[in-house]
Every structure is written in structure tokens, then in C-alpha cells.
């Protein structure tokens, strides 16, 4: 059965090369929830797990590289003043640090190696295969940003760029629901062929006797992060993703389903990010409806008020359920600092930051040490210079102004992309163990930078029709 699953993946991968671009993006998003699947048997890769999403991203890039015009455009994008030049410089620094630092400081710096959490003990810095594998994943994410910018440049409709998001969200909900159903029905025969990664798979962990929902990801926190990503994208880009009232209703149903699945993962990071999401929902509503439309109360506000009222009313008649939810929240968030996992993760970060100091701010190379925070991984792996270059890229991508005066839709999309970035990035800050910022955020940043380049803030004249067509 495992070979059938792998064969099906490669059939879909072929569609990325020969099918329509929108089909490729749909397969890209649908592959994100399959983080526990090795698409090449690990006995053929020396134990290295190659998951679906990086392979699909490479095939999207390969399709662009086959076109001479796209190759030239990608080179120009890497050196663009819109911010990608900082990303390109960051990648060069990361490569230099990975090739040199583990050898220059070999045996002189204490680190935690990047491998299964159950095997982690302190070691002295030395070159490992993790340097190569982690740098490869980071390189794919950087390249993916350039590719998604190019796709946006090629006058695709917003529906082509954003519509496939719904496919990935639907697959995320479906895989989570099947995993949740495995609590009541034996579904191991259906799930095991998709769980073939060589690293540790924490699929049976429980909280207060209830199995954590992991979908087809390696662990609950990674599944929760996928839910948060799609939840943010679907809600804040809802006006661009749906085409009619029925589409809007389906979109909002998926939003609520993703919200439920994120909570069922019982990941502390996912719970915190859901809180961040809800705060941003209020901010977005105040900005869109109150500030722009001068409307103190709208149908959307009434809808949310009704939903919250029903939820509060239901919980008030279910004191046992409310007590259980409160206990879970206290265990996963309020008293998280008292847990063994929190102490372990804090130790990873402390040792890694000390390694940054011991290397005089040069870093230990990508994959050189394990941390529990993306920022700590960024600076400890690539050094102070690499960290500052990436942060410069991030600020340029997020804060750059690129709306078109006559396009309400483009302004809405730009604002939506900014808001959609914040919850998954907050999740990355809390649980990121490596320098790789991930292909999900690569897509989001690529689309935002691509729209900036196509419609600079000083542009004038009508917005090109092909971009707005189908995005109502």
C-alpha cells in the first residue's frame, strides 16, 4: 500500500510539470498536510525523509527554469530592490556559515544536534549530514519565494493564485477528521501508508486521556501550525478567494472547521496563535468596516456576535465540558513553563544562543544546533549578519506599500496578506526548530512581493483586468 501512495504522488507531481499553473498550485497546497509522508522510500535516501511539499515546490521552479524568459526573470527577482536582494544575500551568508563554521569551530562549541528529540544530548560542534539536509530545505524555501513572485508577475488572475488555498484547507480538515475518527474506529490500515517518515512520529500522544489530533503530520504542533496557516489565509483573503455567496459560505465553513481542528490538536502554540488570529479578526473588522466604511455595526459583526453568543450559551449549560476545556488550557498554556518539554526547549535555546556568542556572532551553520524558536535558530545558525539580512527582507516584504489607488481589491489583498502572515509567523517563533521558514510562508511572502512589483505605490491608471478577473 505504501508504494501505491508513493506512485499516486508521483502521478500528481507529473501534473505539476505538464498541467495548468493553477493545478500545480492546488497540488502544492494539498501536499502541505502530508508532512509525515516520505515520497521516496527512506532506504533509498540513506534515512533522509523527502516530504511532498518541497518536491512539488522544486517542480514548480523547474517548470519556470525550462523557460528562458522565466530564467532571466528569476535572476532579476533575486537582485530586486523590493527586498529579495536581502533574501539572496541571506542565503549566501547561510551557505558560507554552513560550509565553514562547523569546521572552523569544530570541537570548540557546545550544541544540541538536530535529530530526533528522544536522542538529543549535548555535543561538540562538528560537520554532520544535518548541515546538508537543513541547508537544502532552506534553499528550496528561498528559491520558492522567487518562483512565487514570478508566478504573480505572469499576469495570472487572483483566483488562480489564491483559489487553490481552499483545496489545501479542505485536505487539512479531512486528514485531521480521519485521524480524530481513529479514536473510535481502527483506521491504522488507512493512515499508516502516509506515515513513512524516518524521523520520530508522535501520533499517539494524549492529553487528559484524549489523543491529540495530528492528521498526517509528524506531531500535534506541526498539524496545529498547518491549521493556523490555512485558517489565516482563508479568513483574511476571503474576499479574494470566494466568487459568490455560496463560495463565501463554504469558505467560512472551512474557517470554522480549521479553527476546531487547531484546538483539537491541543498544541499550546496553536492555541496561542488562535488567540492571535481572533485579535486580528477584530482589528481587521475595525479597519475594514468602521474605519473605511464608517459603519459601526455590520452584518459580519452581527454574525460573529451570534456565533459567540451561541457558544457561550452552550458552554454555560455544559459545566463539565467547560471545566475540561479550562483544565486543558491551563495545562497547555498557563502552566506550560512547569512542563518538562518547556524546560527542555528552553535549554536548547539557551545552549544555541551561547554557541552564537562562542562563535563571536558568526553562527554554527544551518543545521548546526537545535533550538525551540525560529529567531534563535536564525541567529545561532547563520550568525548576526545572516539574521539581520533576513529580518531586513521580512520588514521590506511586510511593510512595503504597493496598493493601487483605484483598486479596492488589491488593497484588500495586500492587507489580508499582511494579517494572514502574523499568526503562522507567531507559531514559527514559538516552535521553529530550524532556520527554514517554510514553504507556506514562502508562498505568502512571494505573492505579496509579486503584487508589490506589479503595482507599485506610485503607479497610476487602471488596474490590469487579468489580475482582478474572477476575484470578486
VEXMIBA-500698 format. One record per residue: x, y, z of N, C-alpha, C in turn; residue in three letters. Coordinates in steps of 0.2 Angstrom, whole numbers, plus 5000, padded with zeros to 4 digits. Layout:
REM residues N
XYZXYZXYZala
...
END
This chain:
REM residues 472
500449945000500050005000500450065000unk
501050065003501550125004501750144997unk
501850094992502150104986501550134981unk
500950114983500350144979500350214981unk
500450234987500350304989500950344986unk
501550314986502050354983501950364975unk
501750304972501650314965501050364963unk
500550364967500050414966500350484967unk
500750494972501150564972501450584966unk
501850534963502250554958501850564951unk
501250534951500750544946500550624946unk
500350644952500150714953500750754952unk
501350734954501950784953502050794946unk
501950744941501950754934501450804932unk
500950804935500450854933500650924934unk
501150934939501351004941501851024935unk
502150984931502550994926502251004919unk
501650974918501350974912500651004912unk
500351014918499751044919499651114919unk
499151144920499051214921499351244927unk
499551304928499851334934499451324940unk
498751334939498351334944498351264947unk
498351214943498351144945498951134949unk
499551154947500151154951500151184958unk
499751244958499751274965499251234969unk
498751204966498251164970498551104973unk
499051074969499351014972499851034977unk
500151094976500651124981500351124988unk
499751164988499351174994499151104997unk
498851054993498650994995499150954998unk
499750964996500350924999500550945006unk
500451005008500651035014500450995020unk
499850965021499650925027499950855027unk
500350835022500650775022501350775024unk
501550805030502250815032502550745035unk
502150695036502450635038502550585033unk
502450605026502550555021503150565017unk
503550515017504150515013504050485006unk
504150535001503950514994504450474990unk
505050464993505550424991505650374997unk
505650314996505750265002506450285005unk
506450285012507050315015507650265015unk
507450205013508050155012508450175006unk
508150215002508550234996508850304996unk
508750335002508950405003509450405009unk
509650345011510050345017509750375024unk
509150365024508750385030508450455030unk
508650495024508350565023507650565021unk
507250595024506550605023506350655018unk
506150645012505950695007505150695007unk
504950755010504150755010503950785004unk
503250785003502950804996503050884995unk
502950924999502950994998503551024995unk
504151004997504751034994504851004987unk
504650944986504750914979504250954974unk
503650964976503151004972503451074971unk
503751104976504051174975504551174970unk
505051124970505551114966505251104959unk
504751064958504451054951504151114948unk
503851154953503551224950504151264948unk
504751264952505351304950505651274943unk
505651214943505951184937505551204931unk
504851204931504451224926504651294923unk
504751334928504951404926505651404923unk
506151364926506851364923506851344916unk
506351304914506351274907506251334902unk
505951384905505851444900506351494901unk
506651514895507251564895507051624898unk
506451654896506251714899506151714907unk
505851654909505751654916506451644920unk
506951614917507551604920507951674921unk
507851714916508151784916507751824921unk
507051814921506651854926506851834933unk
506951774935507151744941507851774944unk
508251784939508951814941508851884943unk
508351924939508251994941507851994947unk
507451954949507051954955507551944961unk
508051904961508451894966508851954968unk
508951994963509352054964508852124965unk
508252114966507752164966507852204972unk
507752274971507752314977507052314981unk
506652274979505952264983506052224989unk
506652204990506852164996507152094995unk
507052064989507352004988508052004988unk
508352054987509152064987509352044994unk
508952064999509152045006509151975007unk
508651945004508551875005509051835001unk
509251854995509851824992510451834995unk
510551884998511151895002511151855009unk
510551845012510551805017510651735016unk
510451705010510551645008511351635007unk
511651675004512451675003512751665010unk
512551715014512851705021512751645024unk
512151615024511951555026512351495024unk
512451495017512951445014513651455016unk
513851515017514551515019514651495026unk
514151515031514151495038514151415038unk
513751385034513651315034514251275032unk
514551305027515151265024515851275029unk
515851335032516451355036516451345043unk
515951365046515951375054515951305057unk
515651255055515751185058516451165058unk
516851185053517451165053517951205056unk
517851275056518251325060518251315067unk
517651305070517451295077517351225079unk
517551175075517451105077517751085083unk
517351055088517651035094517751095099unk
517551155098517651215102516951235105unk
516351225102515751255104515251195106unk
514851205111514351155113513751175110unk
513451125107512751125103512251075105unk
511651075103511151025103511151005096unk
511250935094511150915087510450915085unk
510350925078509750925075509550855073unk
509150825077508950755076508350735081unk
508150675081507550655085507650685092unk
507050715094507050745101507250695107unk
507150625106507250575111507950565111unk
508350585106509050565106509550625108unk
509250685109509650745110510050745116unk
510650755116511150765121511650815119unk
511950855123512450905121513050875118unk
513250905113513850885109514250945107unk
514850925105515350975102515150985095unk
515251045093515151065086515551025081unk
515250995076515650965071515150955064unk
515450955058515050945052514650875052unk
514050885050513550825050513150825044unk
512850775043512350775037511750825038unk
511650845044511050885045511250955042unk
511850975042512051035039511851035031unk
511950985028511750975021511050975020unk
510650935024509950925023509550995025unk
509751025031509451085033509551145028unk
510151145025510351195020509951185014unk
509851125012509451105006508751135007unk
508451115013507751145014507651215014unk
508151255017508151325017508251355010unk
508651325006508751344999508151334995unk
507751284996507151274992506651324994unk
506651345001506151395003506351465000unk
506951485000507251544997507051544989unk
507151494986507051484979506351494977unk
505951464982505151464981504951534981unk
505251574986504951644986505051674979unk
505651664976505751694969505251674964unk
505151604965504651574960503951604960unk
503751614967503051634968503051704966unk
503551744966503551814964503451814956unk
503851774953503751764946503051744944unk
502751694947502151674945501651734946unk
501751774951501251834951501451884946unk
502051894944502251934938501951914932unk
501751854931501551824924500751844923unk
500551894926499851914924499351854925unk
499451814931498851764932498351804936unk
497751784936497151804939497251794947unk
496951834951497051824958496651754960unk
496151744956495851674958496351614956unk
496751624951497251574950497751564956unk
497951624959498451624964498251604971unk
497551624972497351624979496751564979unk
496451554974495951494974496151434977unk
496751404975496951344977497051334984unk
497051394988497151394995496551344998unk
495951354995495451314998495551244998unk
495851214992496051144992496451124997unk
496951154999497451135004497051135011unk
496651185012496251195018495751135019unk
495451115013495051055014495350995015unk
495950985012496350925014496550925021unk
496750985024496950985031496450965035unk
495850985034495250975038495150895038unk
495150875031494950805030495450755034unk
496050765033496550725036496550725044unk
496450785047496350795054495750755056unk
495150765052494550725054494650655054unk
494950625049495150555049495550535055unk
496050575057496450555062496050555069unk
495650605069495250615075494750555076unk
494450535070494050475070494350405072unk
495050405071495450345073495350335081unk
495150385085495050375092494450325093unk
494050315088493450275089493450215085unk
493750225079493750165074494550155072unk
494750095072495350075070495550085062unk
495850145061496050165054496750165053unk
497150125056497850115055498050095048unk
497650055045497750025039497750085034unk
497350135035497250195030497750245032unk
497950255038498450305040499150285039unk
499350225041500050205041500450215034unk
500150205028500450215022500650285021unk
500350335025500550405024501050425029unk
501250385034501650395039502350355039unk
502750375034503350335032503950375033unk
503950435036504550475038505050435042unk
505650455042506150415046506250455053unk
506050515053506050545060505550525065unk
505550545071505050525076504350555074unk
503850505074503150525073502850525080unk
502650575083502250575089501450575088unk
501250525085500550515083500050485089unk
500350465094499950435099499950475106unk
500150535106500250575112499550585115unk
499450595121498750605124498850665129unk
498250705129498150755134497550735138unk
497650725145497050705149496650645146unk
496950605144496650545141496350545134unk
496450605131496250615124496750615119unk
496750575114497350585109497350645105unk
497950675105497950735101497950725094unk
497550775090497450765083498050785080unk
498350745075498950765072498850755064unk
498350735062498250725055498750685052unk
499050705046499550665043500250705044unk
500350735049500950775051501350735056unk
501950755057502350715062502150715069unk
501850775071501650785078501050835078unk
500750845084500250895085500350965084unk
500950985086501151055085501251075077unk
501551025073501551035066500951035063unk
500450995065499750995062499451065064unk
499451085070499151145073499451205069unk
500051205067500351255063500051265056unk
499951205053499651205046498951225047unk
498551205052497851235053497851315053unk
498351335057498351405058498551445052unk
498951415048499151445041498551455037unk
498251395036497651395031497051445034unk
496951435041496451475044496551555043unk
497151575043497351645042497251665035unk
497551625031497451645024496751645021unk
496351595023495651595021495251645024unk
495351665030494951725033495151785030unk
495751805030495951875028495951885021unk
495951835017495951835010495251815007unk
494751815012494051785010493751825004unk
493851895004493551924998493851914991unk
494451884991494851874985494751804983unk
494651754988494651684987493951664984unk
493351684987492751664985492451704979unk
491951674975491751714969491051734970unk
490651704975489951714976489751704983unk
489151714984488851704991488951624993unk
488851584989488951514991489651494992unk
490151524988490851514989491051544996unk
490751604997490951635004490651595010unk
490051565009489851525014490251465015unk
490551425010490951375010491651395013unk
491851455011492451475014492451485022unk
491951515024491851525031491751465035unk
491451415032491351345035492051315036unk
492451325031493151295031493551335037unk
493451395038493751435043493551405050unk
492951395051492751365057492951295058unk
492951255053493251185054494051185055unk
494351235052495151235054495251265061unk
494751305063494851335070494751275075unk
494251235073494151175078494751125078unk
494951115072495551065071496151095075unk
496251155074496851185078496751175085unk
496151185088496051175095496151095097unk
495851055092495950985094496650955094unk
497050995091497750975091498050985098unk
497751025102497951045109498751065109unk
498951095104499651125103499551185107unk
500051195112500051265115500151325110unk
500651305106500751365101500151375096unk
499851325094499251335090498651375094unk
498551355100498051395105498251465105unk
498851475106499151545107498951585100unk
499151555095499051585088498351595086unk
497951545088497151555088496951625091unk
497251635097497151695101497351755097unk
497951755094498251805090497751815084unk
497551765080497051765075496451805077unk
496151785082495551815084495651895086unk
496151915089496351985090496352015083unk
496751985078496752015071496152025068unk
495651975069495051975066494652045068unk
494752055075494452115077494752175074unk
495452175074495752235071495552245063unk
495552185060495352195053494652215052unk
494152195056493452225056493452295057unk
493852315062493852385064494152425058unk
494652405055494952445050494452445044unk
494252385042493852375036493152415036unk
492752395042492052415042492052485045unk
492352495051492252555055492752615052unk
493352605050493752655048493652675041unk
493652625036493552635029492852645027unk
492352605030491652615028491252655033unk
491552675038491152725043490552685046unk
490552625046489952585048490152555055unk
489852575060489952555067489752485068unk
489252455064488952395065488752365059unk
489052305057488852275050488552205051unk
488352175046488152105046488652055048unk
489252065046489852025049489952025056unk
489852085059489952095066489352055070unk
488752065067488152035070488251955069unk
488551935064488651865063489151835069unk
489651865069490151845074489851855081unk
489451905083489151915089488651855091unk
488251835086487851775086488251715088unk
488751705084489151645085489451635092unk
489751695094490051695101489451685106unk
488851715105488351715110488151635110unk
488051605105487851535105488351495108unk
488951505107489551465110489551475118unk
489451535120489451555127488851525130unk
488251525127487651495130487751425130unk
488051385125488051315126488551295131unk
489151335132489651315137489351325144unk
488851375145488551395151488151335154unk
487851295149487451235151487851175151unk
488551175150488951115150489551135154unk
489451135161489951155166490551105166unk
490351035165490850985164491351005158unk
491051015153491451025147491851095148unk
491551145151491951205152492551195157unk
492451155162492951135166493551095163unk
493351055159493851015155494251055150unk
493951105147494251155142494751195146unk
494451225152494951265156495551225159unk
495451165161496051125163496551115157unk
496251095151496751085146497151155144unk
496751205144497051275143497651295148unk
497451275154497951295160498551245159unk
498451185157498951135156499451155150unk
499151175145499451185139499751255138unk
499451305141499751365140499951405147unk
499451405152499651445158500151415162unk
500151345163500751315167501251275162unk
501251305156501751265151502451275154unk
502651325157503351335160503551285165unk
503051255168503251205173503351135170unk
503151125163503251065160503951045158unk
504050975157504750955156504950975149unk
504450975144504650995137504851065137unk
504451115141504651185141505351195143unk
505551155149506251165151506751135146unk
506551085143507051055138507151105132unk
506551135129506651185124506951245126unk
506851265132507251325134508051315135unk
508151245137508851235137509151235130unk
508851205125509051205118509251275116unk
508751325117508851395115509451425119unk
509551415125510051445129510751415127unk
510751355125511451325123511551355116unk
511051365112511151385105511351465105unk
511051505109511251575110511951575112unk
512151535117512851535120513351515114unk
513151465110513551455104513651515099unk
513151555098513251615094513751655097unk
513751665104514251705107514951675107unk
514951605107515651575107515951575100unk
515551585095515751595088515851665086unk
515851715091515951785090515451815085unk
514851785086514251815081514251785074unk
514651735073514751715066514251655065unk
514051625070513551565070513851505069unk
513451445069513751375069513551345062unk
513251385058513051355051512351325052unk
511951325046511251295046511251225048unk
510851205052510851135055511351115060unk
511751175062512251155067512051145074unk
511451175076511151165083510451175082unk
510151145087509351145088509151195093unk
508551225091508351275096507551265096unk
507251305100506451305100506151365098unk
506551405095506251475092506551485085unk
506251505081506451525074507051575075unk
506851635078507351685079508051665082unk
507951615087508551595090508951545085unk
508551505081508951465076509251515070unk
508851565068509051605063509751635065unk
509851665071510451705073510951655075unk
510851605078511351555080511651515074unk
511251505069511451465064511851505058unk
511551565057511851605051512251665054unk
512251675061512651725063512251795063unk
512551845066512151905067512051935060unk
512551935056512451965049511851925045unk
511851865045511351825042510651845045unk
510551845052509951865055509751935053unk
510151985053509952045051509752055044unk
510052015039509852025032509151995031unk
509051935035508351905034507851955037unk
507951985043507452025046507352085041unk
507852115038507852165033507352145027unk
507452085025507052065020506252055022unk
506152035028505552025031505152095032unk
505552145034505252205035505052235029unk
505452235024505352265017504752225014unk
504652165015504152125012503452145015unk
503452155021502852165025502652235025unk
503052275026502952345026502952395020unk
503152365015503252395008502552415006unk
502452475004501752495001501752484994unk
501152454992501152434985500452434982unk
499952474985499252474983499152514977unk
498652504973498452544968497852584970unk
497952654968497452694971496752684969unk
496652654963495952634960495752564961unk
496152524965495952454966495852444973unk
495152434975495052414982495252344983unk
495152304978495352234979496052224981unk
496452254977497152244978497352274985unk
497052324987497252354994497052304999unk
496452274998496152225002496652165003unk
496852134997497352084997497952095000unk
498252154999498852175002498752175010unk
498252205012498152205019497952135022unk
497652095018497452025020498151985021unk
498551995016499251955016499651975022unk
499652035024499952065030499652025036unk
499052035037498752005043498751925043unk
498751895037498751825037499451795038unk
499951835038500651815039500751815047unk
500451855051500651865058500451795062unk
499851765062499851705066500251645064unk
500351625058500851575057501551595059unk
501751655058502451685060502551675067unk
501951695071502051695078502151615080unk
501751575077501851505078502651485077unk
502851505071503551495070504051515075unk
503951575078504351605083504351565089unk
503751525090503751485096503951415096unk
503951385090504051315089504551305084unk
504851355080505351335075505951315078unk
506151255075506751225077507351235072unk
507251265067507751265062507751335058unk
508251355054508251415050507751425045unk
507551365042507051365037506351395039unk
506151445035505551475037504951445034unk
505051395029504551355027504251375020unk
503951335017503651345010502951385011unk
502651375016501951405017502051485017unk
502551505021502751575022503051595016unk
503451555012503751575006503251595001unk
502651555000502151574996501851644998unk
501651655004501351715006501751775005unk
502451765006502851825005503051834998unk
503051774994503151784987502551824983unk
501951804985501351834982501351914984unk
501451924990501451994992502052034989unk
502652014988503152044985502952054977unk
502651994974502452004967501952054966unk
501452064970501052114969501352184970unk
501852194975502152254975502552274969unk
502852224966503252244960502752254954unk
502152224953501752234948501352304949unk
501252324955500852384956501152424961unk
501652464960502052504965501552554967unk
501752584973501352634976501252694972unk
501752714968501652774964501352764957unk
501152704956500852684949500152724948unk
499952734942499352774941499052734935unk
498452754934498052714928497652664931unk
497252634926496852574928497252514930unk
496952474934497252404936497152354930unk
497652314928497552274923497052224924unk
496552214920495952174921496152104922unk
496652074919496851994920496951984927unk
497252024931497352014938496752014942unk
496252054941495652064945495052014943unk
495151994937494551944934494551884939unk
493951874940493751814944493951824952unk
494151874954494251894961493751944964unk
493151914965492651954967492451934975unk
END
